Amino acid sequence: MFGENEDLKNLNGLYVDPVEHYFECISSCDIADGKCISKCVEILREHNN
């Protein structure tokens, strides 16, 4: 699973589309892992604020 929102900050100034990041995150989750999926949604929401 992708880590904290810090992942977005540690990309050496590269821009990453938040939706693309969300889909990469969610694709790394097990379909039954609600916590992982919720974390991906949370990261996306925080990025959009």
Secondary structure by P-SEA (a helix, b strand, c coil): cccccccccccccccccaaaaaaaaaaacccccaaaaaaaaaaaaaaac
